C-alpha cells in the first residue's frame, strides 16, 4: 500500500546520500513499533541502520553515548 511512497523516499535519500541526515522516530503509541522499524529497515540500506536508528540522533542531540 505504501510501496510507491517508500520507493520515492529511498530513491531520493540514495540520490542525495542523505542517510546521515535521516533520524528514526515514530508516532508512538499510535504506530506499531515492530512494524514501523521493519518499514524503516526496508527503506534504509542495512549499512546505514546504525546511523538512522542511533548515531544521527546521538549527534544531533549531543548525547555523547
C-alpha positions in Angstrom: 0.0 0.0 0.0 2.9 2.4 0.8 5.2 0.9 -1.9 5.2 3.9 -4.2 5.9 6.4 -1.4 8.6 4.2 0.1 10.3 3.8 -3.3 10.4 7.6 -3.8 11.8 8.2 -0.4 14.5 5.5 -0.8 15.4 6.9 -4.3 15.6 10.5 -3.0 17.8 9.6 0.0 20.0 7.4 -2.1 20.4 10.1 -4.8 21.5 12.8 -2.3 23.4 10.4 0.0 21.2 11.6 2.8 21.4 8.7 5.2 23.4 10.8 7.7 20.5 13.3 7.8 17.7 10.9 8.5 16.7 10.2 12.1 14.3 7.4 13.1 11.3 8.4 15.1 7.7 7.3 15.5 4.2 8.5 16.4 4.2 6.1 19.3 1.8 5.0 20.7 -0.2 5.4 17.5 2.0 3.1 15.4 3.1 -0.5 15.9 6.8 -0.1 16.7 7.8 -3.5 15.3 6.1 -2.8 12.0 7.5 0.7 11.8 11.0 -0.5 12.5 10.6 -3.1 9.8 9.4 -0.4 7.3 12.4 1.8 8.0 14.7 -1.2 7.7 13.2 -2.0 4.3 13.6 1.7 3.3 17.2 2.2 4.5 20.1 0.1 3.3 21.4 -2.1 6.2 24.8 -0.4 6.1 23.1 2.9 7.3 20.9 1.4 10.0 23.3 2.4 12.8 23.3 6.0 11.6 19.5 6.2 11.2 18.5 4.3 14.3 21.1 5.8 16.7 24.1 7.8 15.5 22.3 10.7 13.9 20.1 11.3 17.0 23.1 10.9 19.2 25.0 13.6 17.2 22.0 16.0 16.8 21.2 16.0 20.5 24.8 15.9 21.6 24.2 12.9 23.9 27.8 11.6 23.7 26.6 8.0 24.1 
